[in-house]
Amino acid sequence: MIQHRLMQLLYIIVDVLFAEVVWFAFLYFRWSVLDDYLTGLDAFLAPAFDFSLSGTYHPAFLYPLGCVIVYYFLGYYLRPGKQRLSQVVWTTFVGAVIIACGAFFLIILDDVNIVDAIRYYKSVAVLFIFQFLVVLLPRITLYYTVQKRLHRELVIIQMQPGMTENDLYEQISQLFLSGKDIAIEPRVFDVFSGAARIIHIDQSPLIMVSDPKMADWELVFKRTFDIVMSAVAMIILAPIYLLIAILIKMDSPGPVIYKQERIGFRGRMFNILKFRSMYVDAEDDIPLLSQVGDTRVTKVGRILRKYRLDELPQLWNILVGEMSIVGPRPERPYFVKRIMEKAPYYCLLYKVRPGLTSWGPVKVGYTDTMDKMLQRLMYDITYTENMSLSLDAKILLRTIGVLVDGKGQ
Protein backbone atom coordinates (compact mmCIF):
# COMPACT_ATOMS: atom_id res chain seq x y z
CA MET A 1 0.00 0.00 0.00
CA ILE A 2 2.86 2.41 0.83
CA GLN A 3 4.56 1.62 -2.48
CA HIS A 4 1.26 2.20 -4.27
CA ARG A 5 0.81 5.63 -2.66
CA LEU A 6 4.40 6.62 -3.45
CA MET A 7 3.88 5.62 -7.07
CA GLN A 8 0.72 7.72 -7.24
CA LEU A 9 2.61 10.68 -5.76
CA LEU A 10 5.45 10.23 -8.25
CA TYR A 11 3.01 10.22 -11.18
CA ILE A 12 1.30 13.38 -9.91
CA ILE A 13 4.60 15.24 -9.34
CA VAL A 14 5.82 14.38 -12.84
CA ASP A 15 2.53 15.57 -14.36
CA VAL A 16 2.61 18.84 -12.38
CA LEU A 17 6.17 19.63 -13.43
CA PHE A 18 5.58 18.98 -17.12
CA ALA A 19 2.21 20.74 -17.06
CA GLU A 20 4.12 23.86 -15.98
CA VAL A 21 6.51 23.29 -18.88
CA VAL A 22 3.51 23.08 -21.22
CA TRP A 23 2.00 26.27 -19.86
CA PHE A 24 5.14 28.38 -20.20
CA ALA A 25 5.87 26.88 -23.62
CA PHE A 26 2.37 27.96 -24.65
CA LEU A 27 2.95 31.45 -23.24
CA TYR A 28 6.20 31.68 -25.18
CA PHE A 29 4.39 30.66 -28.38
CA ARG A 30 1.73 33.27 -27.73
CA TRP A 31 4.32 35.98 -27.00
CA SER A 32 6.74 35.19 -29.82
CA VAL A 33 4.40 34.03 -32.61
CA LEU A 34 0.97 35.51 -32.07
CA ASP A 35 2.13 38.83 -30.62
CA ASP A 36 5.32 39.07 -32.76
CA TYR A 37 7.37 40.15 -29.75
CA LEU A 38 5.27 43.34 -29.54
CA THR A 39 5.10 43.18 -25.75
CA GLY A 40 7.84 43.12 -23.19
CA LEU A 41 9.09 40.25 -21.08
CA ASP A 42 6.79 41.27 -18.25
CA ALA A 43 3.79 40.70 -20.52
CA PHE A 44 5.14 37.25 -21.37
CA LEU A 45 5.49 36.24 -17.72
CA ALA A 46 2.14 37.80 -16.72
CA PRO A 47 -0.08 37.95 -19.83
CA ALA A 48 -3.19 40.10 -19.82
CA PHE A 49 -5.72 37.31 -19.57
CA ASP A 50 -9.16 38.62 -18.76
CA PHE A 51 -9.56 35.78 -16.29
CA SER A 52 -11.79 36.26 -13.27
CA LEU A 53 -9.50 34.34 -10.89
CA SER A 54 -6.20 35.67 -12.22
CA GLY A 55 -6.12 38.43 -9.63
CA THR A 56 -5.81 35.84 -6.85
CA TYR A 57 -4.71 32.61 -8.52
CA HIS A 58 -2.46 32.86 -11.52
CA PRO A 59 -3.15 30.47 -14.43
CA ALA A 60 0.39 29.15 -13.95
CA PHE A 61 -0.92 27.61 -10.70
CA LEU A 62 -4.39 26.70 -11.92
CA TYR A 63 -3.27 25.02 -15.14
CA PRO A 64 -1.24 22.13 -13.59
CA LEU A 65 -3.90 21.73 -10.90
CA GLY A 66 -6.55 21.40 -13.60
CA CYS A 67 -4.38 18.88 -15.47
CA VAL A 68 -4.04 16.67 -12.37
CA ILE A 69 -7.81 16.80 -11.77
CA VAL A 70 -8.56 15.81 -15.37
CA TYR A 71 -6.10 12.91 -15.36
CA TYR A 72 -7.38 11.82 -11.93
CA PHE A 73 -10.92 11.45 -13.25
CA LEU A 74 -9.59 9.64 -16.31
CA GLY A 75 -8.19 7.03 -13.92
CA TYR A 76 -4.51 7.55 -14.74
CA TYR A 77 -3.43 7.62 -11.07
CA LEU A 78 -5.66 4.76 -9.91
CA ARG A 79 -3.38 1.81 -10.63
CA PRO A 80 0.14 3.10 -11.33
CA GLY A 81 2.46 0.40 -12.53
CA LYS A 82 -0.37 -1.76 -13.90
CA GLN A 83 -1.46 0.15 -16.99
CA ARG A 84 -0.62 -0.98 -20.49
CA LEU A 85 1.27 1.39 -22.80
CA SER A 86 -1.78 1.77 -25.03
CA GLN A 87 -3.79 2.90 -21.99
CA VAL A 88 -1.13 5.47 -21.10
CA VAL A 89 -1.14 6.92 -24.62
CA TRP A 90 -4.93 6.98 -24.89
CA THR A 91 -5.43 8.57 -21.46
CA THR A 92 -2.84 11.23 -22.28
CA PHE A 93 -4.52 11.97 -25.61
CA VAL A 94 -8.05 12.26 -24.16
CA GLY A 95 -6.74 14.34 -21.26
CA ALA A 96 -4.95 16.71 -23.66
CA VAL A 97 -8.19 17.24 -25.60
CA ILE A 98 -10.17 18.01 -22.43
CA ILE A 99 -7.46 20.26 -20.98
CA ALA A 100 -6.95 22.24 -24.19
CA CYS A 101 -10.69 22.77 -24.63
CA GLY A 102 -11.10 23.70 -20.97
CA ALA A 103 -8.24 26.19 -21.09
CA PHE A 104 -9.67 27.62 -24.30
CA PHE A 105 -13.07 28.39 -22.77
CA LEU A 106 -11.79 29.44 -19.34
CA ILE A 107 -8.68 31.43 -20.28
CA ILE A 108 -7.87 31.85 -23.96
CA LEU A 109 -11.38 32.87 -25.04
CA ASP A 110 -11.25 35.89 -22.70
CA ASP A 111 -7.74 36.92 -23.72
CA VAL A 112 -8.01 40.65 -24.46
CA ASN A 113 -4.84 40.68 -26.57
CA ILE A 114 -6.07 38.22 -29.19
CA VAL A 115 -8.72 39.64 -31.48
CA ASP A 116 -8.37 37.40 -34.54
CA ALA A 117 -10.55 34.22 -34.45
CA ILE A 118 -7.90 32.30 -36.39
CA ARG A 119 -5.46 32.96 -33.56
CA TYR A 120 -7.90 31.43 -31.11
CA TYR A 121 -7.87 28.17 -33.03
CA LYS A 122 -4.10 28.27 -33.40
CA SER A 123 -3.79 28.77 -29.65
CA VAL A 124 -5.95 25.82 -28.69
CA ALA A 125 -4.32 23.56 -31.32
CA VAL A 126 -0.81 24.43 -30.14
CA LEU A 127 -1.82 23.97 -26.49
CA PHE A 128 -3.21 20.50 -27.31
CA ILE A 129 -0.05 19.47 -29.16
CA PHE A 130 2.18 20.74 -26.33
CA GLN A 131 0.03 19.05 -23.68
CA PHE A 132 -0.06 15.72 -25.49
CA LEU A 133 3.59 15.45 -26.52
CA VAL A 134 5.31 17.09 -23.55
CA VAL A 135 3.33 15.03 -21.02
CA LEU A 136 3.45 11.79 -23.02
CA LEU A 137 7.25 11.61 -23.25
CA PRO A 138 7.92 11.46 -19.46
CA ARG A 139 4.99 9.06 -19.06
CA ILE A 140 6.51 6.66 -21.57
CA THR A 141 9.81 7.01 -19.73
CA LEU A 142 8.04 6.10 -16.47
CA TYR A 143 6.42 3.15 -18.18
CA TYR A 144 9.70 1.67 -19.42
CA THR A 145 11.65 2.37 -16.22
CA VAL A 146 9.43 2.27 -13.14
CA GLN A 147 6.67 -0.02 -14.40
CA LYS A 148 8.96 -2.54 -16.03
CA ARG A 149 11.15 -2.74 -12.93
CA LEU A 150 8.21 -3.27 -10.61
CA HIS A 151 6.78 -6.13 -12.67
CA ARG A 152 3.08 -6.72 -12.24
CA GLU A 153 2.66 -9.53 -9.73
CA LEU A 154 0.27 -11.80 -11.55
CA VAL A 155 -0.52 -15.28 -10.28
CA ILE A 156 -1.81 -17.61 -13.00
CA ILE A 157 -3.73 -20.67 -11.81
CA GLN A 158 -3.57 -23.70 -14.08
CA MET A 159 -6.21 -26.40 -13.69
CA GLN A 160 -4.44 -29.68 -13.02
CA PRO A 161 -5.87 -33.20 -13.54
CA GLY A 162 -7.98 -34.13 -10.53
CA MET A 163 -8.30 -30.53 -9.39
CA THR A 164 -11.89 -29.70 -8.42
CA GLU A 165 -13.66 -26.35 -8.54
CA ASN A 166 -13.57 -26.27 -4.74
CA ASP A 167 -9.78 -26.54 -4.89
CA LEU A 168 -9.68 -23.73 -7.46
CA TYR A 169 -11.81 -21.32 -5.44
CA GLU A 170 -9.95 -22.16 -2.24
CA GLN A 171 -6.72 -21.07 -3.93
CA ILE A 172 -8.38 -17.89 -5.24
CA SER A 173 -9.72 -17.05 -1.77
CA GLN A 174 -6.24 -17.36 -0.25
CA LEU A 175 -4.57 -15.40 -3.06
CA PHE A 176 -6.94 -12.44 -2.62
CA LEU A 177 -5.42 -11.84 0.82
CA SER A 178 -1.94 -11.60 -0.75
CA GLY A 179 -2.95 -8.56 -2.80
CA LYS A 180 -1.61 -10.10 -6.01
CA ASP A 181 -3.48 -10.07 -9.31
CA ILE A 182 -5.12 -13.40 -10.06
CA ALA A 183 -5.80 -15.06 -13.41
CA ILE A 184 -6.91 -18.50 -14.59
CA GLU A 185 -5.83 -20.34 -17.70
CA PRO A 186 -9.06 -20.74 -19.69
CA ARG A 187 -10.62 -23.89 -20.97
CA VAL A 188 -12.04 -24.17 -24.51
CA PHE A 189 -15.53 -23.21 -23.32
CA ASP A 190 -14.17 -20.08 -21.63
CA VAL A 191 -12.52 -18.95 -24.86
CA PHE A 192 -15.67 -19.43 -26.94
CA SER A 193 -17.91 -17.79 -24.32
CA GLY A 194 -15.74 -14.66 -24.31
CA ALA A 195 -14.63 -14.97 -20.68
CA ALA A 196 -10.94 -15.14 -21.68
CA ARG A 197 -9.10 -11.94 -22.52
CA ILE A 198 -5.69 -11.15 -24.04
CA ILE A 199 -3.82 -9.10 -21.40
CA HIS A 200 -0.61 -8.71 -23.40
CA ILE A 201 -0.10 -9.55 -27.07
CA ASP A 202 2.79 -11.91 -26.24
CA GLN A 203 0.77 -13.90 -23.70
CA SER A 204 -1.94 -16.53 -23.96
CA PRO A 205 -5.54 -15.50 -23.19
CA LEU A 206 -6.38 -15.42 -19.48
CA ILE A 207 -9.45 -15.04 -17.30
CA MET A 208 -8.74 -12.16 -14.93
CA VAL A 209 -10.27 -12.94 -11.55
CA SER A 210 -9.16 -10.00 -9.40
CA ASP A 211 -9.75 -7.14 -11.84
CA PRO A 212 -13.09 -5.31 -11.49
CA LYS A 213 -15.18 -5.07 -14.63
CA MET A 214 -15.37 -1.28 -14.49
CA ALA A 215 -12.93 0.90 -16.41
CA ASP A 216 -10.44 2.87 -14.31
CA TRP A 217 -12.24 6.17 -14.91
CA GLU A 218 -15.53 4.61 -13.78
CA LEU A 219 -13.90 3.31 -10.60
CA VAL A 220 -12.58 6.81 -9.88
CA PHE A 221 -16.02 8.37 -10.37
CA LYS A 222 -17.57 5.63 -8.21
CA ARG A 223 -15.10 6.23 -5.36
CA THR A 224 -15.44 10.02 -5.63
CA PHE A 225 -19.22 9.67 -5.49
CA ASP A 226 -18.86 7.47 -2.39
CA ILE A 227 -16.68 10.03 -0.61
CA VAL A 228 -18.79 13.07 -1.47
CA MET A 229 -22.17 11.46 -0.80
CA SER A 230 -21.16 9.79 2.47
CA ALA A 231 -19.60 12.99 3.82
CA VAL A 232 -22.56 15.17 2.81
CA ALA A 233 -25.08 12.60 4.08
CA MET A 234 -23.42 12.36 7.50
CA ILE A 235 -23.52 16.13 7.87
CA ILE A 236 -27.15 16.44 6.77
CA LEU A 237 -28.30 13.44 8.83
CA ALA A 238 -26.46 14.49 12.01
CA PRO A 239 -29.73 15.50 13.79
CA ILE A 240 -31.28 12.13 12.86
CA TYR A 241 -28.17 10.35 14.14
CA LEU A 242 -28.59 12.17 17.46
CA LEU A 243 -32.31 11.39 17.67
CA ILE A 244 -31.75 7.68 16.95
CA ALA A 245 -28.97 7.56 19.56
CA ILE A 246 -31.29 9.05 22.20
CA LEU A 247 -34.11 6.61 21.34
CA ILE A 248 -31.77 3.61 21.53
CA LYS A 249 -30.46 4.70 24.94
CA MET A 250 -34.00 5.24 26.24
CA ASP A 251 -35.21 1.90 24.88
CA SER A 252 -32.59 -0.49 26.28
CA PRO A 253 -29.22 -0.45 28.04
CA GLY A 254 -26.07 -0.82 25.97
CA PRO A 255 -23.99 1.02 23.37
CA VAL A 256 -25.57 3.03 20.58
CA ILE A 257 -23.20 1.78 17.86
CA TYR A 258 -22.74 -1.92 17.30
CA LYS A 259 -19.54 -3.23 15.67
CA GLN A 260 -19.49 -6.53 13.83
CA GLU A 261 -16.69 -8.28 11.96
CA ARG A 262 -17.31 -8.70 8.25
CA ILE A 263 -15.20 -9.87 5.30
CA GLY A 264 -14.71 -7.18 2.69
CA PHE A 265 -12.48 -6.11 -0.19
CA ARG A 266 -9.71 -8.57 -1.05
CA GLY A 267 -11.02 -10.89 1.69
CA ARG A 268 -9.83 -8.56 4.45
CA MET A 269 -11.64 -8.30 7.77
CA PHE A 270 -13.18 -5.01 8.91
CA ASN A 271 -15.65 -3.79 11.52
CA ILE A 272 -19.00 -2.81 10.06
CA LEU A 273 -20.92 -0.17 12.04
CA LYS A 274 -24.63 -0.29 12.84
CA PHE A 275 -27.08 1.33 15.21
CA ARG A 276 -27.74 -1.32 17.83
CA SER A 277 -31.12 -2.90 17.13
CA MET A 278 -30.88 -5.93 19.44
CA TYR A 279 -30.50 -6.39 23.16
CA VAL A 280 -26.95 -6.68 24.49
CA ASP A 281 -25.59 -10.26 24.38
CA ALA A 282 -28.42 -11.30 22.06
CA GLU A 283 -26.12 -13.89 20.48
CA ASP A 284 -24.18 -16.65 22.16
CA ASP A 285 -21.15 -18.29 20.60
CA ILE A 286 -22.96 -19.29 17.37
CA PRO A 287 -24.22 -16.40 15.16
CA LEU A 288 -27.88 -16.59 14.16
CA LEU A 289 -29.76 -15.08 11.24
CA SER A 290 -32.48 -12.61 12.10
CA GLN A 291 -36.00 -13.99 11.68
CA VAL A 292 -39.42 -12.33 11.35
CA GLY A 293 -40.62 -11.47 14.86
CA ASP A 294 -37.15 -12.05 16.33
CA THR A 295 -37.40 -11.59 20.11
CA ARG A 296 -33.82 -10.36 20.27
CA VAL A 297 -34.77 -7.15 18.45
CA THR A 298 -35.68 -4.12 20.58
CA LYS A 299 -38.76 -1.96 20.02
CA VAL A 300 -36.72 0.86 18.51
CA GLY A 301 -34.69 -1.72 16.63
CA ARG A 302 -37.79 -2.96 14.81
CA ILE A 303 -38.46 0.52 13.45
CA LEU A 304 -34.81 1.00 12.50
CA ARG A 305 -34.71 -2.34 10.68
CA LYS A 306 -38.03 -1.77 8.94
CA TYR A 307 -36.64 1.31 7.16
CA ARG A 308 -33.00 0.10 7.35
CA LEU A 309 -31.99 3.10 9.43
CA ASP A 310 -29.73 0.82 11.48
CA GLU A 311 -27.36 0.82 8.49
CA LEU A 312 -26.75 4.60 8.54
CA PRO A 313 -23.46 4.45 10.53
CA GLN A 314 -21.97 2.53 7.60
CA LEU A 315 -21.60 5.87 5.86
CA TRP A 316 -18.39 6.09 7.90
CA ASN A 317 -17.24 2.71 6.53
CA ILE A 318 -17.87 4.13 3.06
CA LEU A 319 -16.00 7.36 3.74
CA VAL A 320 -12.83 5.58 4.94
CA GLY A 321 -12.85 3.19 1.97
CA GLU A 322 -13.91 -0.05 3.66
CA MET A 323 -17.21 -0.06 1.77
CA SER A 324 -18.95 1.52 -1.19
CA ILE A 325 -22.49 2.84 -1.53
CA VAL A 326 -23.28 0.16 -4.12
CA GLY A 327 -21.65 -3.24 -3.80
CA PRO A 328 -22.30 -6.78 -2.49
CA ARG A 329 -23.34 -6.86 1.16
CA PRO A 330 -20.48 -8.16 3.34
CA GLU A 331 -21.06 -11.21 5.50
CA ARG A 332 -19.70 -12.43 8.83
CA PRO A 333 -16.85 -14.98 8.67
CA TYR A 334 -19.08 -17.70 10.16
CA PHE A 335 -21.68 -17.36 7.41
CA VAL A 336 -19.05 -16.94 4.68
CA LYS A 337 -17.64 -20.32 5.68
CA ARG A 338 -21.11 -21.91 5.54
CA ILE A 339 -21.89 -20.30 2.19
CA MET A 340 -18.61 -21.46 0.67
CA GLU A 341 -19.44 -25.05 1.61
CA LYS A 342 -22.29 -24.87 -0.91
CA ALA A 343 -21.04 -22.07 -3.18
CA PRO A 344 -17.21 -21.95 -3.14
CA TYR A 345 -17.27 -19.16 -5.75
CA TYR A 346 -18.30 -16.69 -3.03
CA CYS A 347 -14.69 -15.44 -3.04
CA LEU A 348 -15.34 -13.82 -6.44
CA LEU A 349 -17.07 -11.00 -4.53
CA TYR A 350 -13.70 -10.02 -3.03
CA LYS A 351 -12.70 -8.17 -6.21
CA VAL A 352 -14.91 -5.18 -5.28
CA ARG A 353 -15.65 -3.22 -2.13
CA PRO A 354 -18.75 -4.43 -0.26
CA GLY A 355 -21.64 -2.02 -0.34
CA LEU A 356 -24.46 -0.43 1.60
CA THR A 357 -26.86 -1.74 -1.04
CA SER A 358 -26.69 -3.90 -4.13
CA TRP A 359 -28.81 -5.84 -6.56
CA GLY A 360 -28.91 -8.84 -4.20
CA PRO A 361 -30.40 -7.05 -1.16
CA VAL A 362 -32.86 -5.19 -3.39
CA LYS A 363 -34.14 -8.38 -5.05
CA VAL A 364 -33.98 -10.76 -2.07
CA GLY A 365 -34.28 -8.47 0.94
CA TYR A 366 -33.17 -9.65 4.38
CA THR A 367 -31.53 -13.07 4.26
CA ASP A 368 -33.06 -15.04 7.12
CA THR A 369 -32.27 -18.46 5.58
CA MET A 370 -29.28 -20.04 3.89
CA ASP A 371 -31.27 -20.46 0.67
CA LYS A 372 -31.87 -16.70 0.55
CA MET A 373 -28.16 -16.07 1.16
CA LEU A 374 -27.28 -18.28 -1.80
CA GLN A 375 -29.94 -16.59 -3.91
CA ARG A 376 -28.56 -13.16 -3.01
CA LEU A 377 -25.05 -14.38 -3.82
CA MET A 378 -26.05 -15.11 -7.41
CA TYR A 379 -27.43 -11.59 -7.83
CA ASP A 380 -24.29 -10.09 -6.28
CA ILE A 381 -21.91 -12.09 -8.50
CA THR A 382 -23.97 -11.06 -11.53
CA TYR A 383 -23.55 -7.45 -10.37
CA THR A 384 -19.76 -7.75 -10.08
CA GLU A 385 -19.59 -9.17 -13.61
CA ASN A 386 -21.72 -6.35 -15.04
CA MET A 387 -20.62 -3.36 -12.96
CA SER A 388 -21.23 0.08 -14.43
CA LEU A 389 -22.19 3.55 -13.24
CA SER A 390 -25.59 3.24 -14.92
CA LEU A 391 -26.26 -0.05 -13.09
CA ASP A 392 -25.28 1.60 -9.79
CA ALA A 393 -27.76 4.41 -10.50
CA LYS A 394 -30.57 1.90 -11.18
CA ILE A 395 -29.80 0.00 -7.96
CA LEU A 396 -29.87 3.24 -5.95
CA LEU A 397 -33.27 4.13 -7.37
CA ARG A 398 -34.61 0.66 -6.53
CA THR A 399 -33.15 0.95 -3.03
CA ILE A 400 -35.01 4.21 -2.43
CA GLY A 401 -38.23 2.36 -3.31
CA VAL A 402 -37.41 -0.39 -0.80
CA LEU A 403 -36.75 2.18 1.94
CA VAL A 404 -40.00 4.04 1.26
CA ASP A 405 -41.99 0.80 1.32
CA GLY A 406 -40.40 -0.21 4.63
CA LYS A 407 -39.58 -3.75 3.51
CA GLY A 408 -36.87 -4.33 6.08
CA GLN A 409 -37.26 -6.64 9.06
ChimeraX attribute file (.defattr): number of C-alpha atoms within 10 A of each C-alpha:
attribute: neighborCount
match mode: 1-to-1
recipient: residues
	/A:1	7
	/A:2	7
	/A:3	8
	/A:4	14
	/A:5	14
	/A:6	12
	/A:7	19
	/A:8	17
	/A:9	14
	/A:10	15
	/A:11	19
	/A:12	20
	/A:13	14
	/A:14	14
	/A:15	22
	/A:16	20
	/A:17	12
	/A:18	19
	/A:19	24
	/A:20	20
	/A:21	18
	/A:22	25
	/A:23	19
	/A:24	15
	/A:25	17
	/A:26	20
	/A:27	21
	/A:28	17
	/A:29	17
	/A:30	21
	/A:31	20
	/A:32	14
	/A:33	12
	/A:34	18
	/A:35	14
	/A:36	10
	/A:37	14
	/A:38	11
	/A:39	12
	/A:40	9
	/A:41	12
	/A:42	8
	/A:43	13
	/A:44	18
	/A:45	13
	/A:46	13
	/A:47	17
	/A:48	14
	/A:49	19
	/A:50	16
	/A:51	17
	/A:52	11
	/A:53	12
	/A:54	16
	/A:55	9
	/A:56	7
	/A:57	11
	/A:58	13
	/A:59	22
	/A:60	18
	/A:61	14
	/A:62	14
	/A:63	20
	/A:64	23
	/A:65	16
	/A:66	17
	/A:67	23
	/A:68	21
	/A:69	14
	/A:70	18
	/A:71	22
	/A:72	18
	/A:73	18
	/A:74	21
	/A:75	18
	/A:76	23
	/A:77	23
	/A:78	20
	/A:79	13
	/A:80	20
	/A:81	20
	/A:82	16
	/A:83	16
	/A:84	12
	/A:85	13
	/A:86	9
	/A:87	12
	/A:88	15
	/A:89	18
	/A:90	12
	/A:91	19
	/A:92	21
	/A:93	19
	/A:94	14
	/A:95	24
	/A:96	24
	/A:97	17
	/A:98	16
	/A:99	24
	/A:100	23
	/A:101	17
	/A:102	16
	/A:103	20
	/A:104	19
	/A:105	11
	/A:106	16
	/A:107	18
	/A:108	22
	/A:109	19
	/A:110	16
	/A:111	16
	/A:112	12
	/A:113	14
	/A:114	18
	/A:115	11
	/A:116	9
	/A:117	10
	/A:118	9
	/A:119	15
	/A:120	16
	/A:121	14
	/A:122	13
	/A:123	22
	/A:124	22
	/A:125	16
	/A:126	17
	/A:127	24
	/A:128	23
	/A:129	17
	/A:130	21
	/A:131	27
	/A:132	22
	/A:133	16
	/A:134	17
	/A:135	23
	/A:136	21
	/A:137	13
	/A:138	15
	/A:139	19
	/A:140	15
	/A:141	11
	/A:142	17
	/A:143	19
	/A:144	12
	/A:145	11
	/A:146	14
	/A:147	18
	/A:148	12
	/A:149	10
	/A:150	10
	/A:151	10
	/A:152	13
	/A:153	11
	/A:154	13
	/A:155	14
	/A:156	15
	/A:157	16
	/A:158	13
	/A:159	15
	/A:160	8
	/A:161	6
	/A:162	7
	/A:163	10
	/A:164	11
	/A:165	12
	/A:166	15
	/A:167	13
	/A:168	17
	/A:169	18
	/A:170	15
	/A:171	14
	/A:172	23
	/A:173	20
	/A:174	13
	/A:175	17
	/A:176	21
	/A:177	14
	/A:178	11
	/A:179	15
	/A:180	14
	/A:181	18
	/A:182	21
	/A:183	20
	/A:184	18
	/A:185	17
	/A:186	20
	/A:187	14
	/A:188	9
	/A:189	10
	/A:190	15
	/A:191	15
	/A:192	10
	/A:193	8
	/A:194	9
	/A:195	14
	/A:196	21
	/A:197	14
	/A:198	12
	/A:199	13
	/A:200	10
	/A:201	7
	/A:202	7
	/A:203	8
	/A:204	12
	/A:205	19
	/A:206	22
	/A:207	22
	/A:208	22
	/A:209	19
	/A:210	21
	/A:211	13
	/A:212	18
	/A:213	18
	/A:214	16
	/A:215	13
	/A:216	19
	/A:217	18
	/A:218	17
	/A:219	20
	/A:220	19
	/A:221	16
	/A:222	18
	/A:223	18
	/A:224	14
	/A:225	14
	/A:226	21
	/A:227	20
	/A:228	11
	/A:229	16
	/A:230	23
	/A:231	15
	/A:232	12
	/A:233	13
	/A:234	18
	/A:235	11
	/A:236	11
	/A:237	12
	/A:238	11
	/A:239	11
	/A:240	13
	/A:241	16
	/A:242	10
	/A:243	11
	/A:244	20
	/A:245	17
	/A:246	12
	/A:247	14
	/A:248	23
	/A:249	14
	/A:250	11
	/A:251	15
	/A:252	18
	/A:253	10
	/A:254	15
	/A:255	14
	/A:256	17
	/A:257	16
	/A:258	17
	/A:259	14
	/A:260	12
	/A:261	15
	/A:262	20
	/A:263	21
	/A:264	25
	/A:265	19
	/A:266	23
	/A:267	24
	/A:268	14
	/A:269	16
	/A:270	18
	/A:271	16
	/A:272	25
	/A:273	19
	/A:274	18
	/A:275	24
	/A:276	25
	/A:277	24
	/A:278	21
	/A:279	18
	/A:280	15
	/A:281	9
	/A:282	11
	/A:283	11
	/A:284	7
	/A:285	6
	/A:286	6
	/A:287	12
	/A:288	13
	/A:289	11
	/A:290	15
	/A:291	14
	/A:292	10
	/A:293	9
	/A:294	12
	/A:295	12
	/A:296	16
	/A:297	21
	/A:298	18
	/A:299	16
	/A:300	19
	/A:301	24
	/A:302	19
	/A:303	17
	/A:304	22
	/A:305	19
	/A:306	17
	/A:307	17
	/A:308	18
	/A:309	20
	/A:310	22
	/A:311	17
	/A:312	20
	/A:313	18
	/A:314	23
	/A:315	26
	/A:316	17
	/A:317	21
	/A:318	24
	/A:319	20
	/A:320	13
	/A:321	15
	/A:322	20
	/A:323	27
	/A:324	27
	/A:325	25
	/A:326	26
	/A:327	24
	/A:328	28
	/A:329	23
	/A:330	23
	/A:331	18
	/A:332	17
	/A:333	15
	/A:334	14
	/A:335	16
	/A:336	18
	/A:337	14
	/A:338	12
	/A:339	19
	/A:340	16
	/A:341	12
	/A:342	12
	/A:343	16
	/A:344	20
	/A:345	20
	/A:346	20
	/A:347	21
	/A:348	20
	/A:349	28
	/A:350	24
	/A:351	20
	/A:352	22
	/A:353	24
	/A:354	28
	/A:355	19
	/A:356	22
	/A:357	20
	/A:358	27
	/A:359	28
	/A:360	26
	/A:361	24
	/A:362	20
	/A:363	15
	/A:364	14
	/A:365	16
	/A:366	20
	/A:367	18
	/A:368	14
	/A:369	13
	/A:370	14
	/A:371	11
	/A:372	16
	/A:373	20
	/A:374	18
	/A:375	16
	/A:376	24
	/A:377	23
	/A:378	16
	/A:379	18
	/A:380	23
	/A:381	19
	/A:382	14
	/A:383	21
	/A:384	21
	/A:385	13
	/A:386	12
	/A:387	20
	/A:388	16
	/A:389	14
	/A:390	9
	/A:391	15
	/A:392	19
	/A:393	12
	/A:394	12
	/A:395	21
	/A:396	19
	/A:397	11
	/A:398	16
	/A:399	20
	/A:400	12
	/A:401	13
	/A:402	19
	/A:403	15
	/A:404	10
	/A:405	11
	/A:406	15
	/A:407	15
	/A:408	17
	/A:409	21
